[in-house]
Amino acid sequence: MPVCSTSVTTCHLECCNATAAASCLKLTGEVNMPSSATRGPHCPALLMASLLLFWINSKGDSLLKFISGKKEKEEEEQEEEEAEQEKRIRNILSSRTHAVECVSLLNDVKESKLIGLVQQDKEHALFLYYSHRRMAITGDDVTLDEIIPISYDFSVVEVSSPDELAVVGADTRVRVTFFEEELELKLPFGSHTRLFLSEVNRAWSDVCEQYPKQEPKFDWLTKYRKVSKGARSMRKSIGATNIKMSQMKKSERANSKKEDERSRDSVHESQERVKGEVRDDLIRNSQHILSNKDQMLGMPQFGLRDNLIKCELLKNEDAYTYIQNYSFFLGTYNVNGQNPKESLSPWLASSATPPDFYLVGFQELDLSKEAFLFNDTPKEPEWMLAVYQGLHPDAKYALVKLVRLVGIMLLFYVKKEHAEHISEVEVETVGTGVMGRMGNKGAVAVRFQFHNSDICVVNSHLAAHTDEFERRNQDFKDICRRIQFRQDDPTLPPLTIMKHNVVLWLGDLNYRISELEVDHVKDLVAKKDFETLCNHDQLKRQMDEEVVFVGFTEGEIDFQPTYKYDTGSDQWDTSEKCRVPAWCDRILWRGKSIKQLNYQSHMTLKTSDHKPVSSLLEIGIKVVNDESYKRTFEEIVRRIDRLENDCIPSVSLSQREFHFQDVKFMQHQAQTVTVHNDGQVPCQFEFIQKLDEPAYCKPWLTANPSKGFLAQGASVDIDLEVFVNRSTAPELNSGQQQLEDILVLHLERGKDYFISITGSYLPSCFGSSLSTLCLLREPIQEMPPETVRELSMKSNSDASNPETDKPQEIPKELWMMVDHLFRYAKKQEDLFQQPGLRSEFEEIRDCLDTGSLDTLRILHTVTVVYNKSGSNHSVAEALLLFLDALPEPVVPFSFYPQCLDCCSDSSQCRQIISTLPQCHKNVFNYLTAFLQELLKHSAHNRLDDTILGPIFAGLLFRSPTKQDPTEKRKVKEFFQHFLVQTPSDGDIHDKLPE
């Protein structure tokens, strides 16, 4: 059996218990599945792909034993035949495979089947499998029944009766015809069927386009005659195809050239007409109004009428849904990089009855540098197995999703009987470490639909240290802003965390107990005076001030702090730092109809310096009543039928001209326009592209939402947001672009409205080129824009006068940041690994752009007087952002291929650097000298070349295209030569500018 892959994205109901038995299936890129594929009886795409992959991944059973049910033969020719069969299947799976579950209808006899569309080169066929059970799990549950080639004589049409079409959400009945053979199938209602039918139609269209130039032969199908019950009909069909093609070819040869051309034109026109009609029929007949909200929101496209129905259904949701309670087990555990050493049952199976859902979060799964740099760890499967073995023994669970970012991991299990009601599963990750990207801190999240409720679960690990609560607040806000889940319809805006009915948030939030001495805290814990301790809890205070977790609820804490203990014991931290006990590990929720049944820590687990925490929630889920839904739907349709008329929709705008004053680099500005539907009918609006422009707005501007639906008399606030980043700053700094744009707001079946956007941008050293900055004698904002524009043009054209335009050796802004770090941060712990504060970055940016050194002096004073390290980390992060925003990296793009070619030769690497443009060479040498100085103090700052190398190599050497792992390794190897000081390097004082 194949080993369980840690990259399994979903497990199929009953196969989850095969995790320990190593029989899960690894879904690789060899099979493309519909993005909307979910689990349960209506999850045929995932099922079919898994079964097909099982054929080629299985090592314990022979391939033919799996397909035909025969025992493995020992003869040598049998082994050769099996190898050839495996090769053929690999060829099939090398291209796209789509599948769907169905029921065949023959003489009023219904049989459960699986039908898959398989492609070999440019030929397609339908593989029909007989399923021995309602939910096929393994290869023994299916038998290859029939193969239908898709040729010019193939057709598939919908034959649903009027009564069936009248029922919303009814299955789709189709008839498959090949020559004189017919097969009637019933396909399940939903997006899987729509996608499958569209792919079948596309395959048939490809045949029509190739005919008669290229005739499908289907030789590859005859090799499967031994394993198919329908081999006889298949051979007859293939033979008939070849005969008919041959006859048509002879007939064409017998005609004159003129008649031949006329005939081909006629056939081509007929093919195009039939092809278009069939395609339209398939699309039209497969796009029903969907039967509940989670399916409806996943539908690829809506017309205005469909949007009206959807809006009214959502508005009247209470009329056709009822609340049913389900139990959710939420658990969080910071494992401090340890391997699982004990059973997790005391934590995961602590409730008397098995919960319906498990959402289990881990932090610090792996603390190694490899996990941090490459996001790969062998500890993932170990903890995954430990969790599976610790689940409640009185129920069977399926693994729905696993998502991990470095050491932050979230596992999502569900009782198998609920799996079929889960859909639209999406995951996202966000790093909030250095530069807001590194994954040592951050969050992972999963969102899904369960019945008619949408749920989002977040597992986060926020910034550490007692006095860094502001950075934790910032991390929370960044996670909420940056986690955005894509929707099945790519034209719809992504969903943020707070757009869900239920939000569950767990993790090591790292908020501490402040203003109390460690002995006092321990004494209060011994007295179980948790109320006094909670009054000093940072998270409680921040929530009371509505700084973070607004609208969230946390249950009463009646257990002792879960951090920090000596590993392997219940004893408080006895290390030199002697951490103050704190409730770092928390679980919160947001939403209606939620009741907490218990909230506790689990002291018996001693693997880590944290104790795991669990919360059992009872959540009311909206479940659809089919009868009520049908009545509501019909009432809405009748009402809309009466309302529909020829009225043209219209809206009024609160404002049509917007000006953004003094926009700065990486500083968000927003204004709001209110759109009010003052017409007689509901309307659908969207910002549309202008002629010859790739998007509806400039890249520095966004409108949120960019499209939407307005009921009659309703209003919507649209945020117009301006944000200049590394990609848009260069052209704004050089004056090549201005903050000017016109948005076109279009109403479907209505007119267009124009919104004017203007702004003034304050140029910045961030996003300016090194050559331009070296020519600037004054701070960039102290110089006239025309002068900056001229110097930028000179730096790009090499037309500067060496007498009047003598450049500085390095940009003064770069020197100011490096000089500050050299003076005050050489011994700073975790430099370049811990993010700074955004407010301090903005002060540093203004200081560099205006030339005010007071800011850096003030930051240094704060560092010394208040013993805060934040300013050093803020300056370090500003330096990284400066390098990242350079339009041309320190090592210019043109030198990048040479660097890759000679990465292993130190002398050639140094030779390349010596040929860089002068200012680029100076900056490279200056930075490497600074990094060498930092490495001299590694005993204090805990830095080494394996940390600094990847961080700075990725900034100094940037590929014109996306870097692959090999390039990253070579760039790191190239830069490694310069982190080791040689006698010829000198020190940083030799690199100082004049």
Solvent accessible surface area in square Angstrom, and as a share of the most:
residue,aa,sasa,rsa
1,M,108,0.48
2,P,17,0.10
3,V,118,0.68
4,C,32,0.19
5,S,14,0.09
6,T,48,0.28
7,S,66,0.43
8,V,4,0.03
9,T,64,0.37
10,T,26,0.15
11,C,2,0.01
12,H,14,0.06
13,L,17,0.09
14,E,54,0.24
15,C,23,0.14
16,C,0,0.00
17,N,77,0.39
18,A,13,0.10
19,T,14,0.08
20,A,55,0.43
21,A,71,0.55
22,A,35,0.27
23,S,21,0.14
24,C,0,0.00
25,L,28,0.14
26,K,93,0.39
27,L,33,0.17
28,T,50,0.29
29,G,74,0.71
30,E,78,0.35
31,V,8,0.05
32,N,70,0.36
33,M,66,0.30
34,P,11,0.07
35,S,75,0.48
36,S,21,0.14
37,A,30,0.24
38,T,22,0.13
39,R,5,0.02
40,G,1,0.01
41,P,12,0.08
42,H,91,0.41
43,C,1,0.01
44,P,1,0.00
45,A,4,0.03
46,L,12,0.06
47,L,8,0.04
48,M,3,0.01
49,A,2,0.02
50,S,9,0.06
51,L,4,0.02
52,L,7,0.04
53,L,2,0.01
54,F,18,0.08
55,W,19,0.07
56,I,11,0.05
57,N,39,0.20
58,S,17,0.11
59,K,175,0.74
60,G,56,0.54
61,D,56,0.29
62,S,15,0.10
63,L,13,0.07
64,L,22,0.11
65,K,84,0.36
66,F,19,0.08
67,I,10,0.05
68,S,41,0.27
69,G,63,0.60
70,K,131,0.56
71,K,178,0.75
72,E,92,0.41
73,K,101,0.43
74,E,139,0.62
75,E,93,0.42
76,E,122,0.55
77,E,118,0.53
78,Q,25,0.11
79,E,89,0.40
80,E,108,0.48
81,E,57,0.25
82,E,19,0.09
83,A,62,0.48
84,E,75,0.34
85,Q,4,0.02
86,E,53,0.24
87,K,119,0.51
88,R,31,0.11
89,I,2,0.01
90,R,113,0.41
91,N,61,0.31
92,I,10,0.05
93,L,1,0.01
94,S,86,0.56
95,S,26,0.17
96,R,89,0.33
97,T,4,0.02
98,H,16,0.07
99,A,4,0.03
100,V,0,0.00
101,E,28,0.12
102,C,2,0.01
103,V,47,0.27
104,S,7,0.04
105,L,28,0.14
106,L,118,0.59
107,N,130,0.66
108,D,148,0.77
109,V,88,0.51
110,K,139,0.59
111,E,70,0.32
112,S,36,0.23
113,K,11,0.04
114,L,2,0.01
115,I,2,0.01
116,G,0,0.00
117,L,5,0.02
118,V,2,0.01
119,Q,38,0.17
120,Q,31,0.14
121,D,113,0.59
122,K,121,0.51
123,E,34,0.15
124,H,5,0.02
125,A,0,0.00
126,L,3,0.01
127,F,5,0.02
128,L,2,0.01
129,Y,4,0.01
130,Y,67,0.26
131,S,7,0.05
132,H,95,0.42
133,R,90,0.33
134,R,165,0.60
135,M,21,0.09
136,A,2,0.01
137,I,22,0.11
138,T,62,0.36
139,G,1,0.01
140,D,116,0.60
141,D,18,0.09
142,V,13,0.07
143,T,40,0.24
144,L,5,0.03
145,D,17,0.09
146,E,36,0.16
147,I,2,0.01
148,I,13,0.06
149,P,1,0.01
150,I,0,0.00
151,S,0,0.00
152,Y,57,0.22
153,D,34,0.17
154,F,3,0.01
155,S,44,0.28
156,V,8,0.04
157,V,68,0.39
158,E,33,0.15
159,V,41,0.23
160,S,16,0.10
161,S,45,0.29
162,P,110,0.69
163,D,114,0.59
164,E,38,0.17
165,L,96,0.48
166,A,78,0.61
167,V,72,0.42
168,V,41,0.24
169,G,23,0.22
170,A,22,0.17
171,D,59,0.30
172,T,4,0.02
173,R,58,0.21
174,V,3,0.01
175,R,79,0.29
176,V,7,0.04
177,T,31,0.18
178,F,7,0.03
179,F,57,0.24
180,E,163,0.73
181,E,50,0.22
182,E,115,0.52
183,L,32,0.16
184,E,39,0.18
185,L,1,0.01
186,K,46,0.19
187,L,3,0.01
188,P,12,0.08
189,F,21,0.09
190,G,7,0.07
191,S,30,0.19
192,H,19,0.09
193,T,3,0.02
194,R,21,0.08
195,L,56,0.28
196,F,8,0.03
197,L,7,0.03
198,S,45,0.29
199,E,20,0.09
200,V,2,0.01
201,N,6,0.03
202,R,78,0.28
203,A,0,0.00
204,W,20,0.07
205,S,3,0.02
206,D,35,0.18
207,V,6,0.03
208,C,4,0.02
209,E,107,0.48
210,Q,46,0.20
211,Y,15,0.06
212,P,44,0.28
213,K,191,0.81
214,Q,90,0.40
215,E,46,0.20
216,P,12,0.07
217,K,118,0.50
218,F,1,0.00
219,D,85,0.44
220,W,28,0.10
221,L,0,0.00
222,T,41,0.24
223,K,91,0.38
224,Y,5,0.02
225,R,108,0.39
226,K,140,0.59
227,V,12,0.07
228,S,11,0.07
229,K,143,0.61
230,G,13,0.12
231,A,9,0.07
232,R,194,0.71
233,S,26,0.17
234,M,1,0.01
235,R,109,0.40
236,K,129,0.55
237,S,8,0.05
238,I,7,0.04
239,G,27,0.26
240,A,31,0.24
241,T,0,0.00
242,N,62,0.32
243,I,105,0.53
244,K,78,0.33
245,M,6,0.03
246,S,47,0.30
247,Q,112,0.50
248,M,57,0.25
249,K,87,0.37
250,K,129,0.55
251,S,63,0.41
252,E,41,0.18
253,R,165,0.60
254,A,90,0.70
255,N,61,0.32
256,S,57,0.37
257,K,161,0.68
258,K,144,0.61
259,E,83,0.37
260,D,22,0.11
261,E,77,0.35
262,R,136,0.50
263,S,42,0.27
264,R,99,0.36
265,D,87,0.45
266,S,65,0.42
267,V,48,0.27
268,H,100,0.45
269,E,110,0.50
270,S,38,0.24
271,Q,5,0.02
272,E,71,0.32
273,R,140,0.51
274,V,60,0.34
275,K,11,0.05
276,G,23,0.22
277,E,92,0.41
278,V,28,0.16
279,R,81,0.30
280,D,80,0.41
281,D,55,0.28
282,L,8,0.04
283,I,76,0.39
284,R,151,0.55
285,N,47,0.24
286,S,8,0.05
287,Q,84,0.37
288,H,39,0.17
289,I,41,0.21
290,L,4,0.02
291,S,29,0.19
292,N,32,0.17
293,K,15,0.06
294,D,10,0.05
295,Q,62,0.27
296,M,4,0.02
297,L,37,0.18
298,G,8,0.08
299,M,5,0.02
300,P,59,0.37
301,Q,127,0.56
302,F,33,0.14
303,G,38,0.37
304,L,17,0.09
305,R,84,0.30
306,D,35,0.18
307,N,17,0.09
308,L,20,0.10
309,I,4,0.02
310,K,30,0.13
311,C,32,0.19
312,E,32,0.14
313,L,0,0.00
314,L,62,0.31
315,K,130,0.55
316,N,48,0.25
317,E,15,0.07
318,D,125,0.65
319,A,65,0.51
320,Y,3,0.01
321,T,20,0.12
322,Y,104,0.39
323,I,94,0.48
324,Q,74,0.33
325,N,88,0.45
326,Y,13,0.05
327,S,24,0.15
328,F,0,0.00
329,F,4,0.02
330,L,0,0.00
331,G,0,0.00
332,T,0,0.00
333,Y,0,0.00
334,N,0,0.00
335,V,0,0.00
336,N,35,0.18
337,G,11,0.10
338,Q,46,0.21
339,N,69,0.36
340,P,38,0.24
341,K,133,0.56
342,E,61,0.27
343,S,72,0.47
344,L,3,0.01
345,S,39,0.25
346,P,63,0.40
347,W,0,0.00
348,L,1,0.00
349,A,26,0.20
350,S,49,0.32
351,S,17,0.11
352,A,101,0.79
353,T,99,0.58
354,P,27,0.17
355,P,2,0.01
356,D,21,0.11
357,F,0,0.00
358,Y,0,0.00
359,L,0,0.00
360,V,0,0.00
361,G,0,0.00
362,F,0,0.00
363,Q,0,0.00
364,E,42,0.19
365,L,0,0.00
366,D,13,0.07
367,L,105,0.52
368,S,43,0.28
369,K,86,0.37
370,E,106,0.48
371,A,0,0.00
372,F,40,0.17
373,L,50,0.25
374,F,133,0.55
375,N,63,0.32
376,D,99,0.51
377,T,8,0.05
378,P,100,0.63
379,K,37,0.16
380,E,9,0.04
381,P,50,0.32
382,E,70,0.31
383,W,1,0.00
384,M,4,0.02
385,L,61,0.31
386,A,14,0.11
387,V,0,0.00
388,Y,45,0.17
389,Q,114,0.51
390,G,1,0.01
391,L,15,0.07
392,H,11,0.05
393,P,111,0.70
394,D,102,0.53
395,A,28,0.22
396,K,123,0.52
397,Y,12,0.04
398,A,0,0.00
399,L,0,0.00
400,V,0,0.00
401,K,30,0.13
402,L,22,0.11
403,V,10,0.06
404,R,37,0.14
405,L,25,0.12
406,V,10,0.06
407,G,5,0.05
408,I,1,0.01
409,M,0,0.00
410,L,1,0.00
411,L,0,0.00
412,F,1,0.00
413,Y,0,0.00
414,V,0,0.00
415,K,27,0.12
416,K,62,0.26
417,E,97,0.44
418,H,28,0.12
419,A,0,0.00
420,E,75,0.34
421,H,73,0.33
422,I,1,0.01
423,S,18,0.12
424,E,32,0.15
425,V,31,0.18
426,E,24,0.11
427,V,45,0.26
428,E,58,0.26
429,T,56,0.32
430,V,8,0.05
431,G,6,0.05
432,T,4,0.03
433,G,0,0.00
434,V,1,0.01
435,M,23,0.10
436,G,22,0.21
437,R,129,0.47
438,M,47,0.21
439,G,7,0.07
440,N,50,0.26
441,K,36,0.15
442,G,0,0.00
443,A,0,0.00
444,V,0,0.00
445,A,0,0.00
446,V,1,0.00
447,R,6,0.02
448,F,0,0.00
449,Q,1,0.01
450,F,0,0.00
451,H,31,0.14
452,N,0,0.00
453,S,3,0.02
454,D,11,0.06
455,I,0,0.00
456,C,0,0.00
457,V,0,0.00
458,V,0,0.00
459,N,0,0.00
460,S,0,0.00
461,H,5,0.02
462,L,0,0.00
463,A,6,0.05
464,A,29,0.23
465,H,69,0.31
466,T,58,0.34
467,D,72,0.37
468,E,17,0.08
469,F,67,0.28
470,E,93,0.42
471,R,0,0.00
472,R,0,0.00
473,N,11,0.05
474,Q,34,0.15
475,D,2,0.01
476,F,13,0.06
477,K,101,0.43
478,D,10,0.05
479,I,0,0.00
480,C,24,0.14
481,R,133,0.49
482,R,83,0.30
483,I,0,0.00
484,Q,79,0.35
485,F,0,0.00
486,R,126,0.46
487,Q,31,0.14
488,D,34,0.18
489,D,5,0.02
490,P,121,0.76
491,T,70,0.41
492,L,40,0.20
493,P,47,0.30
494,P,62,0.39
495,L,37,0.18
496,T,35,0.20
497,I,1,0.00
498,M,64,0.29
499,K,138,0.58
500,H,10,0.04
501,N,57,0.29
502,V,5,0.03
503,V,1,0.00
504,L,0,0.00
505,W,0,0.00
506,L,0,0.00
507,G,0,0.00
508,D,1,0.01
509,L,0,0.00
510,N,6,0.03
511,Y,0,0.00
512,R,15,0.06
513,I,3,0.02
514,S,19,0.13
515,E,132,0.59
516,L,27,0.13
517,E,134,0.60
518,V,31,0.18
519,D,106,0.55
520,H,84,0.38
521,V,0,0.00
522,K,50,0.21
523,D,64,0.33
524,L,14,0.07
525,V,11,0.06
526,A,83,0.64
527,K,140,0.59
528,K,155,0.65
529,D,50,0.26
530,F,23,0.10
531,E,138,0.62
532,T,46,0.27
533,L,0,0.00
534,C,23,0.14
535,N,93,0.48
536,H,39,0.17
537,D,0,0.00
538,Q,11,0.05
539,L,0,0.00
540,K,49,0.21
541,R,76,0.28
542,Q,16,0.07
543,M,37,0.16
544,D,119,0.61
545,E,115,0.51
546,E,121,0.54
547,V,51,0.29
548,V,1,0.01
549,F,2,0.01
550,V,85,0.49
551,G,55,0.53
552,F,15,0.06
553,T,65,0.38
554,E,20,0.09
555,G,10,0.09
556,E,146,0.66
557,I,6,0.03
558,D,96,0.50
559,F,17,0.07
560,Q,50,0.22
561,P,0,0.00
562,T,0,0.00
563,Y,19,0.07
564,K,46,0.20
565,Y,1,0.01
566,D,39,0.20
567,T,68,0.40
568,G,49,0.47
569,S,33,0.21
570,D,69,0.36
571,Q,106,0.47
572,W,43,0.15
573,D,5,0.02
574,T,87,0.51
575,S,57,0.37
576,E,178,0.80
577,K,126,0.54
578,C,47,0.28
579,R,63,0.23
580,V,46,0.26
581,P,1,0.00
582,A,0,0.00
583,W,0,0.00
584,C,0,0.00
585,D,0,0.00
586,R,1,0.00
587,I,0,0.00
588,L,0,0.00
589,W,22,0.08
590,R,76,0.28
591,G,38,0.36
592,K,179,0.76
593,S,62,0.40
594,I,28,0.14
595,K,123,0.52
596,Q,42,0.19
597,L,84,0.42
598,N,51,0.26
599,Y,13,0.05
600,Q,58,0.26
601,S,15,0.10
602,H,15,0.07
603,M,54,0.24
604,T,94,0.54
605,L,3,0.01
606,K,77,0.32
607,T,6,0.04
608,S,0,0.00
609,D,12,0.06
610,H,8,0.03
611,K,0,0.00
612,P,0,0.00
613,V,0,0.00
614,S,1,0.01
615,S,0,0.00
616,L,18,0.09
617,L,0,0.00
618,E,54,0.24
619,I,0,0.00
620,G,7,0.07
621,I,0,0.00
622,K,49,0.21
623,V,12,0.07
624,V,30,0.17
625,N,64,0.33
626,D,111,0.57
627,E,116,0.52
628,S,19,0.12
629,Y,11,0.04
630,K,89,0.38
631,R,138,0.50
632,T,14,0.08
633,F,18,0.07
634,E,65,0.29
635,E,88,0.40
636,I,2,0.01
637,V,33,0.19
638,R,129,0.47
639,R,83,0.30
640,I,6,0.03
641,D,74,0.38
642,R,173,0.63
643,L,100,0.50
644,E,87,0.39
645,N,77,0.39
646,D,139,0.72
647,C,49,0.29
648,I,126,0.64
649,P,1,0.01
650,S,38,0.24
651,V,8,0.04
652,S,47,0.31
653,L,25,0.12
654,S,76,0.49
655,Q,81,0.36
656,R,116,0.42
657,E,127,0.57
658,F,5,0.02
659,H,92,0.41
660,F,2,0.01
661,Q,106,0.47
662,D,60,0.31
663,V,0,0.00
664,K,44,0.19
665,F,2,0.01
666,M,59,0.26
667,Q,52,0.23
668,H,99,0.44
669,Q,43,0.19
670,A,51,0.40
671,Q,56,0.25
672,T,66,0.38
673,V,0,0.00
674,T,44,0.25
675,V,0,0.00
676,H,65,0.29
677,N,0,0.00
678,D,74,0.38
679,G,9,0.09
680,Q,123,0.55
681,V,10,0.05
682,P,26,0.17
683,C,0,0.00
684,Q,37,0.17
685,F,3,0.01
686,E,68,0.30
687,F,6,0.03
688,I,55,0.28
689,Q,104,0.46
690,K,46,0.19
691,L,159,0.79
692,D,138,0.72
693,E,53,0.24
694,P,131,0.82
695,A,46,0.35
696,Y,45,0.17
697,C,15,0.09
698,K,56,0.24
699,P,108,0.68
700,W,12,0.04
701,L,1,0.01
702,T,65,0.38
703,A,6,0.04
704,N,80,0.41
705,P,38,0.24
706,S,28,0.18
707,K,43,0.18
708,G,24,0.23
709,F,48,0.20
710,L,6,0.03
711,A,26,0.20
712,Q,100,0.44
713,G,46,0.44
714,A,35,0.27
715,S,62,0.40
716,V,36,0.21
717,D,85,0.44
718,I,0,0.00
719,D,52,0.27
720,L,0,0.00
721,E,45,0.20
722,V,1,0.01
723,F,76,0.32
724,V,0,0.00
725,N,52,0.26
726,R,94,0.34
727,S,84,0.54
728,T,12,0.07
729,A,0,0.00
730,P,30,0.19
731,E,81,0.36
732,L,13,0.07
733,N,9,0.05
734,S,14,0.09
735,G,18,0.17
736,Q,117,0.52
737,Q,77,0.34
738,Q,93,0.41
739,L,4,0.02
740,E,101,0.45
741,D,11,0.05
742,I,84,0.43
743,L,0,0.00
744,V,12,0.07
745,L,0,0.00
746,H,59,0.27
747,L,0,0.00
748,E,57,0.26
749,R,128,0.47
750,G,20,0.19
751,K,121,0.51
752,D,55,0.29
753,Y,6,0.02
754,F,116,0.48
755,I,0,0.00
756,S,38,0.24
757,I,1,0.01
758,T,50,0.29
759,G,17,0.16
760,S,38,0.25
761,Y,30,0.11
762,L,47,0.24
763,P,25,0.16
764,S,1,0.00
765,C,0,0.00
766,F,0,0.00
767,G,0,0.00
768,S,7,0.05
769,S,22,0.14
770,L,1,0.00
771,S,31,0.20
772,T,6,0.04
773,L,0,0.00
774,C,1,0.00
775,L,19,0.10
776,L,0,0.00
777,R,138,0.50
778,E,93,0.42
779,P,20,0.12
780,I,0,0.00
781,Q,49,0.22
782,E,109,0.49
783,M,32,0.14
784,P,75,0.47
785,P,81,0.51
786,E,98,0.44
787,T,43,0.25
788,V,5,0.03
789,R,79,0.29
790,E,100,0.45
791,L,19,0.10
792,S,9,0.06
793,M,125,0.56
794,K,69,0.29
795,S,19,0.12
796,N,101,0.52
797,S,71,0.46
798,D,128,0.66
799,A,73,0.56
800,S,42,0.27
801,N,71,0.36
802,P,106,0.66
803,E,151,0.68
804,T,105,0.61
805,D,22,0.12
806,K,128,0.54
807,P,69,0.44
808,Q,39,0.17
809,E,68,0.31
810,I,3,0.01
811,P,0,0.00
812,K,43,0.18
813,E,1,0.00
814,L,0,0.00
815,W,81,0.28
816,M,20,0.09
817,M,0,0.00
818,V,0,0.00
819,D,24,0.12
820,H,8,0.04
821,L,0,0.00
822,F,31,0.13
823,R,148,0.54
824,Y,89,0.34
825,A,0,0.00
826,K,51,0.22
827,K,113,0.48
828,Q,34,0.15
829,E,77,0.34
830,D,32,0.17
831,L,0,0.00
832,F,2,0.01
833,Q,33,0.15
834,Q,28,0.13
835,P,10,0.06
836,G,2,0.02
837,L,31,0.15
838,R,104,0.38
839,S,65,0.42
840,E,23,0.10
841,F,14,0.06
842,E,45,0.20
843,E,82,0.37
844,I,0,0.00
845,R,2,0.01
846,D,41,0.21
847,C,2,0.01
848,L,2,0.01
849,D,1,0.00
850,T,51,0.29
851,G,33,0.32
852,S,47,0.30
853,L,73,0.37
854,D,81,0.42
855,T,26,0.15
856,L,14,0.07
857,R,143,0.52
858,I,104,0.53
859,L,6,0.03
860,H,46,0.21
861,T,69,0.40
862,V,43,0.25
863,T,22,0.13
864,V,96,0.55
865,V,99,0.57
866,Y,147,0.56
867,N,134,0.69
868,K,95,0.40
869,S,30,0.20
870,G,7,0.07
871,S,2,0.02
872,N,4,0.02
873,H,2,0.01
874,S,1,0.00
875,V,0,0.00
876,A,1,0.01
877,E,23,0.10
878,A,0,0.00
879,L,0,0.00
880,L,0,0.00
881,L,20,0.10
882,F,0,0.00
883,L,0,0.00
884,D,7,0.04
885,A,3,0.03
886,L,1,0.01
887,P,52,0.33
888,E,58,0.26
889,P,0,0.00
890,V,1,0.00
891,V,2,0.01
892,P,7,0.04
893,F,59,0.25
894,S,82,0.53
895,F,32,0.14
896,Y,9,0.03
897,P,74,0.46
898,Q,86,0.38
899,C,1,0.00
900,L,24,0.12
901,D,121,0.63
902,C,12,0.07
903,C,10,0.06
904,S,85,0.55
905,D,52,0.27
906,S,45,0.29
907,S,78,0.50
908,Q,93,0.41
909,C,0,0.00
910,R,66,0.24
911,Q,112,0.50
912,I,16,0.08
913,I,6,0.03
914,S,56,0.36
915,T,74,0.43
916,L,8,0.04
917,P,62,0.39
918,Q,112,0.50
919,C,19,0.12
920,H,14,0.06
921,K,46,0.20
922,N,28,0.14
923,V,0,0.00
924,F,0,0.00
925,N,46,0.24
926,Y,1,0.00
927,L,0,0.00
928,T,8,0.05
929,A,3,0.03
930,F,0,0.00
931,L,0,0.00
932,Q,11,0.05
933,E,17,0.08
934,L,0,0.00
935,L,37,0.18
936,K,117,0.50
937,H,41,0.18
938,S,46,0.29
939,A,96,0.75
940,H,97,0.43
941,N,0,0.00
942,R,130,0.48
943,L,1,0.01
944,D,45,0.23
945,D,43,0.22
946,T,54,0.31
947,I,17,0.08
948,L,0,0.00
949,G,0,0.00
950,P,35,0.22
951,I,10,0.05
952,F,0,0.00
953,A,3,0.02
954,G,36,0.35
955,L,11,0.06
956,L,0,0.00
957,F,1,0.00
958,R,32,0.12
959,S,20,0.13
960,P,89,0.56
961,T,105,0.61
962,K,190,0.81
963,Q,37,0.17
964,D,66,0.34
965,P,112,0.70
966,T,70,0.40
967,E,38,0.17
968,K,116,0.49
969,R,133,0.48
970,K,60,0.25
971,V,4,0.02
972,K,55,0.23
973,E,58,0.26
974,F,0,0.00
975,F,0,0.00
976,Q,48,0.21
977,H,42,0.19
978,F,12,0.05
979,L,6,0.03
980,V,96,0.55
981,Q,68,0.30
982,T,44,0.26
983,P,143,0.90
984,S,102,0.66
985,D,24,0.12
986,G,25,0.24
987,D,46,0.24
988,I,2,0.01
989,H,108,0.48
990,D,102,0.53
991,K,51,0.22
992,L,74,0.37
993,P,36,0.23
994,E,189,0.85
